[in-house]
């Protein structure tokens, strides 16, 4: 396996929010291309657009609390040759303005970059109304939309820079609270590519976003149990890197998917569709199981909903036994 320059999962990991990586990436993208512009729905500091706004005040628009208008303005800017990043909490964008995203961005096939901040359970104590868990499913179904979830702040910065150069509509989900940094500046990232973060032969664990760190932790535990787990990180949920996933699953014969979102229509749904049509194997989907979030710390919520390393490890045992 090529050296992906990952951080040792057993070391003391630095922590940072993926929204912070987006913020630094946006400022760098603005420095590289004068056509990069940004608009926000009254959450500039929270979604980390503040550095861009300070550096390029003439390229930043404060829309106010009007998420439908936010993406419609973004579509107009894109039609005039700009590269607009539009951001709000994911609960509101795409949660409130999906129809405008469909008709003004996707139908016109313009390269608006939609940033859904405070996505998933890492929104914590804000509770179910703000823990956007349905965004992957909502955005996956839109024709032409690229859907991404970075595993850490370092990848979030790279992803933002790549989005600025991509000619398609893009969606990126980023988290509020700090999560472990498991990649480095040398770790590769390309839109549409999945990466084997840990090689194995007995079970495939496919993770996205903030769940890749606990997936790697689970793989360490499984190795002690005598199960050699292969961990594939999927930063781009759509378009899916089908070749990398099928190659792994044909080798291991069973799979566990892990996401901090609804499994129905999310990463778990995407993998189930792929395998159902190409290579059906025993499968377990770890994620939100048709349930809204609740208030609590991220650690409490991940354990409560069965998304932590312990539950990933248990699921891997289950599918491994099923194939025998």
C-alpha positions as CSV (number, residue, x, y, z in Angstrom):
1,X,0.0,0.0,0.0
2,X,1.2,3.5,-0.8
3,X,2.3,5.6,2.2
4,X,-0.7,7.9,2.9
5,X,1.3,9.8,5.6
6,X,-1.4,9.2,8.2
7,X,-1.0,10.0,11.9
8,X,-0.6,7.0,14.2
9,X,-4.0,6.3,15.6
10,X,-2.4,5.1,18.8
11,X,-0.6,8.4,19.4
12,X,-2.0,11.4,21.2
13,X,-4.0,13.0,18.4
14,X,-4.4,16.7,18.0
15,X,-8.0,18.0,17.8
16,X,-9.6,20.6,15.6
17,X,-13.1,21.2,14.1
18,X,-13.6,20.4,10.4
19,X,-15.3,23.8,10.1
20,X,-12.0,25.4,11.0
21,X,-10.3,23.5,8.1
22,X,-13.0,24.8,5.8
23,X,-12.4,28.4,6.9
24,X,-8.7,28.3,6.3
25,X,-9.2,26.5,3.0
26,X,-11.7,29.2,1.9
27,X,-9.3,32.0,2.6
28,X,-6.5,30.2,0.7
29,X,-8.9,29.6,-2.2
30,X,-9.7,33.3,-2.3
31,X,-6.0,34.2,-2.4
32,X,-5.5,31.9,-5.4
33,X,-8.5,33.0,-7.5
34,X,-10.2,36.4,-7.5
35,X,-13.4,34.7,-8.8
36,X,-13.9,33.0,-5.4
37,X,-16.7,34.7,-3.5
38,X,-18.6,33.9,-0.4
39,X,-22.1,34.4,1.1
40,X,-23.4,33.5,4.5
41,X,-26.8,33.5,6.2
42,X,-26.0,35.5,9.4
43,X,-23.5,32.9,10.8
44,X,-20.2,34.2,9.5
45,X,-18.2,33.4,12.6
46,X,-19.9,30.1,13.4
47,X,-19.3,28.7,9.9
48,X,-15.7,30.1,9.8
49,X,-16.2,32.4,6.8
50,X,-14.9,35.3,9.0
51,X,-11.3,35.1,7.8
52,X,-12.4,35.3,4.2
53,X,-14.8,38.1,4.9
54,X,-12.0,40.1,6.6
55,X,-9.5,39.5,3.8
56,X,-11.9,40.1,0.9
57,X,-14.8,42.3,2.1
58,X,-15.7,43.2,-1.5
59,X,-16.1,39.5,-2.3
60,X,-18.2,38.6,0.7
61,X,-22.0,39.0,1.0
62,X,-24.0,38.8,4.3
63,X,-27.4,37.6,3.1
64,X,-29.0,37.6,6.5
65,X,-31.4,34.9,7.7
66,X,-32.7,33.9,4.3
67,X,-31.4,30.5,3.3
68,X,-33.5,30.2,0.1
69,X,-32.1,33.6,-1.0
70,X,-28.6,32.5,0.0
71,X,-28.4,29.7,-2.6
72,X,-30.3,31.6,-5.2
73,X,-27.8,34.5,-5.0
74,X,-25.1,31.9,-5.2
75,X,-26.6,30.5,-8.4
76,X,-26.7,34.0,-9.9
77,X,-23.1,34.6,-9.0
78,X,-22.1,31.3,-10.6
79,X,-23.9,32.2,-13.8
80,X,-21.9,35.4,-14.0
81,X,-18.6,33.4,-13.8
82,X,-17.9,33.6,-10.1
83,X,-17.1,30.6,-7.8
84,X,-19.5,31.1,-4.9
85,X,-19.2,29.4,-1.5
86,X,-22.5,29.7,0.4
87,X,-22.8,28.6,4.0
88,X,-25.2,28.1,6.8
89,X,-26.0,25.4,9.4
90,X,-26.8,22.2,7.5
91,X,-30.1,22.1,9.4
92,X,-31.0,25.2,7.3
93,X,-29.0,24.6,4.2
94,X,-29.9,22.1,2.7
95,X,-32.5,21.5,5.4
96,X,-34.6,24.6,4.5
97,X,-33.7,25.4,1.0
98,X,-33.4,22.1,-0.9
99,X,-36.0,23.1,-3.5
100,X,-33.9,26.2,-4.4
101,X,-30.8,24.2,-4.5
102,X,-32.5,21.8,-7.0
103,X,-34.0,24.4,-9.3
104,X,-31.4,27.2,-9.3
105,X,-28.2,25.3,-8.8
106,X,-28.5,21.7,-10.0
107,X,-31.0,22.3,-12.8
108,X,-28.7,25.0,-14.2
109,X,-25.6,22.9,-13.4
110,X,-23.7,25.8,-11.9
111,X,-20.6,25.4,-9.6
112,X,-22.1,26.7,-6.4
113,X,-20.3,25.3,-3.3
114,X,-22.8,24.6,-0.5
115,X,-21.3,24.3,3.0
116,X,-23.4,22.6,5.6
117,X,-21.9,23.5,9.0
118,X,-22.7,22.0,12.4
119,X,-23.7,18.7,10.7
120,X,-24.1,15.5,12.6
121,X,-24.0,14.6,16.3
122,X,-20.9,16.8,16.9
123,X,-23.4,19.7,17.1
124,X,-23.9,18.2,20.6
125,X,-26.1,20.0,23.2
126,X,-28.0,22.0,20.6
127,X,-30.1,18.8,20.1
128,X,-32.2,17.2,17.5
129,X,-33.4,20.4,15.7
130,X,-29.8,21.4,14.9
131,X,-28.2,18.0,14.5
132,X,-28.5,17.6,10.7
133,X,-28.4,13.9,10.0
134,X,-30.4,13.8,6.7
135,X,-28.1,16.0,4.6
136,X,-26.1,13.2,2.8
137,X,-29.3,11.6,1.7
138,X,-30.9,14.9,0.6
139,X,-27.9,15.9,-1.4
140,X,-27.0,12.5,-2.9
141,X,-30.4,12.3,-4.7
142,X,-29.8,15.6,-6.6
143,X,-28.6,15.0,-10.2
144,X,-25.0,16.4,-10.7
145,X,-24.4,17.2,-7.0
146,X,-21.0,16.2,-5.6
147,X,-21.3,15.2,-1.9
148,X,-18.3,15.2,0.5
149,X,-17.5,14.8,4.2
150,X,-13.9,15.4,5.4
151,X,-12.4,13.1,8.1
152,X,-10.6,16.0,9.8
153,X,-9.7,19.6,9.6
154,X,-6.6,19.0,7.4
155,X,-8.7,17.2,4.8
156,X,-11.4,19.8,5.1
157,X,-8.9,22.5,3.9
158,X,-7.8,20.3,1.0
159,X,-11.4,19.6,0.1
160,X,-12.3,23.3,0.1
161,X,-9.4,24.1,-2.3
162,X,-10.4,21.3,-4.6
163,X,-14.0,22.4,-4.6
164,X,-12.9,25.9,-5.8
165,X,-11.4,24.2,-8.9
166,X,-14.3,21.8,-9.6
167,X,-16.8,22.7,-12.2
168,X,-19.8,21.0,-10.6
169,X,-22.2,21.8,-7.8
170,X,-20.6,20.7,-4.5
171,X,-21.8,20.0,-1.0
172,X,-19.5,19.6,2.0
173,X,-20.6,18.8,5.5
174,X,-18.5,20.0,8.4
175,X,-18.8,19.6,12.2
176,X,-19.0,22.1,15.0
177,X,-16.9,20.4,17.7
178,X,-13.2,19.4,17.5
179,X,-12.4,15.9,16.2
180,X,-9.1,14.0,15.9
181,X,-6.6,14.9,13.2
182,X,-5.6,11.7,11.5
183,X,-4.2,13.0,8.2
184,X,-1.3,15.2,7.3
185,X,-0.4,17.8,4.7
186,X,1.1,14.9,2.6
187,X,-2.0,12.7,2.7
188,X,-3.6,12.6,-0.7
189,X,-7.0,13.9,-1.5
190,X,-8.9,14.0,-4.8
191,X,-12.6,14.5,-5.4
192,X,-14.2,11.2,-6.2
193,X,-11.4,9.0,-4.7
194,X,-11.6,6.7,-1.7
195,X,-8.5,5.7,0.2
196,X,-7.5,2.5,2.0
197,X,-6.3,3.8,5.3
198,X,-5.6,0.4,6.7
199,X,-5.1,-2.8,4.8
200,X,-6.8,-6.1,5.8
201,X,-8.3,-9.3,4.5
202,X,-11.2,-10.4,6.8
203,X,-13.7,-7.5,6.8
204,X,-14.1,-4.2,5.0
205,X,-15.0,-1.1,7.1
206,X,-16.1,1.8,5.0
207,X,-16.3,5.1,6.8
208,X,-16.8,8.8,5.9
209,X,-16.4,12.1,7.7
210,X,-15.7,12.2,11.4
211,X,-16.3,8.4,11.7
212,X,-13.0,7.4,10.1
213,X,-11.1,7.9,13.3
214,X,-13.3,5.6,15.3
215,X,-13.2,3.1,12.4
216,X,-9.4,3.0,12.6
217,X,-9.6,2.6,16.3
218,X,-12.0,-0.3,15.9
219,X,-9.6,-1.9,13.4
220,X,-6.9,-1.8,16.0
221,X,-9.1,-3.7,18.4
222,X,-10.2,-6.2,15.8
223,X,-6.6,-7.1,15.0
224,X,-6.2,-8.0,18.7
225,X,-9.3,-10.2,18.3
226,X,-7.7,-12.0,15.3
227,X,-9.8,-10.2,12.6
228,X,-7.8,-8.3,10.0
229,X,-9.9,-5.3,9.0
230,X,-9.5,-3.1,6.0
231,X,-10.5,0.5,6.5
232,X,-11.6,2.6,3.5
233,X,-12.1,6.3,4.0
234,X,-14.7,7.7,1.6
235,X,-14.4,11.5,1.6
236,X,-16.5,11.7,-1.5
237,X,-19.8,9.9,-1.1
238,X,-21.0,11.0,-4.5
239,X,-19.6,10.2,-7.0
240,X,-18.6,7.0,-5.2
241,X,-15.2,5.3,-5.9
242,X,-16.8,2.0,-6.9
243,X,-13.6,0.4,-8.0
244,X,-11.8,0.8,-4.7
245,X,-14.8,-0.4,-2.7
246,X,-15.5,-3.5,-4.9
247,X,-11.9,-4.5,-4.9
248,X,-11.8,-4.6,-1.2
249,X,-15.2,-6.3,-0.7
250,X,-14.3,-9.0,-3.2
251,X,-11.2,-9.7,-1.1
252,X,-12.9,-9.6,2.4
253,X,-16.4,-10.9,1.6
254,X,-18.2,-8.7,4.2
255,X,-18.6,-5.1,5.0
256,X,-19.5,-2.6,7.7
257,X,-20.4,1.0,6.8
258,X,-19.9,3.9,9.3
259,X,-21.4,7.4,9.1
260,X,-22.6,10.1,11.4
261,X,-25.8,10.5,9.5
262,X,-28.9,8.5,8.6
263,X,-28.0,5.2,7.0
264,X,-31.1,5.4,4.9
265,X,-29.9,7.2,1.8
266,X,-26.6,8.0,3.3
267,X,-23.2,6.3,2.9
268,X,-24.8,3.0,4.0
269,X,-27.5,3.3,1.4
270,X,-24.9,4.1,-1.3
271,X,-22.8,1.1,-0.5
272,X,-25.9,-1.2,-0.2
273,X,-27.0,0.0,-3.7
274,X,-23.5,-0.7,-5.1
275,X,-23.1,-4.1,-3.6
276,X,-26.7,-5.1,-4.2
277,X,-26.2,-4.6,-8.0
278,X,-22.6,-5.9,-8.2
279,X,-21.5,-8.1,-5.3
280,X,-23.9,-8.9,-2.5
281,X,-22.2,-9.8,0.8
282,X,-23.0,-9.8,4.5
283,X,-23.3,-6.1,5.5
284,X,-24.0,-4.0,8.6
285,X,-24.7,-0.3,8.5
286,X,-23.5,1.8,11.5
287,X,-25.1,5.2,11.7
288,X,-28.4,6.8,12.7
289,X,-31.1,4.1,12.4
290,X,-34.3,6.1,11.5
291,X,-33.9,8.2,14.7
292,X,-33.6,11.9,15.4
293,X,-30.6,13.1,17.5
294,X,-30.8,14.2,21.1
295,X,-29.0,16.6,23.4
296,X,-25.7,15.6,24.9
297,X,-21.9,15.7,24.4
298,X,-20.6,14.2,21.2
299,X,-19.0,11.3,23.1
300,X,-22.3,10.5,24.9
301,X,-24.3,10.6,21.7
302,X,-21.9,8.4,19.7
303,X,-22.0,5.8,22.4
304,X,-25.8,6.1,22.8
305,X,-26.5,5.7,19.1
306,X,-23.9,3.0,18.6
307,X,-21.5,4.9,16.5
308,X,-18.3,4.6,18.6
309,X,-15.4,2.2,18.0
310,X,-16.8,-0.4,20.4
311,X,-20.0,-0.8,18.3
312,X,-18.1,-0.7,15.0
313,X,-15.9,-3.6,16.4
314,X,-19.1,-5.5,17.4
315,X,-20.6,-5.1,13.9
316,X,-17.4,-6.3,12.2
317,X,-17.5,-9.5,14.4
318,X,-21.2,-10.0,13.3
319,X,-20.6,-9.7,9.6
320,X,-17.4,-11.8,9.8
321,X,-19.4,-14.6,11.4
322,X,-22.2,-14.3,8.8
323,X,-19.9,-15.0,5.9
324,X,-18.6,-18.3,7.5
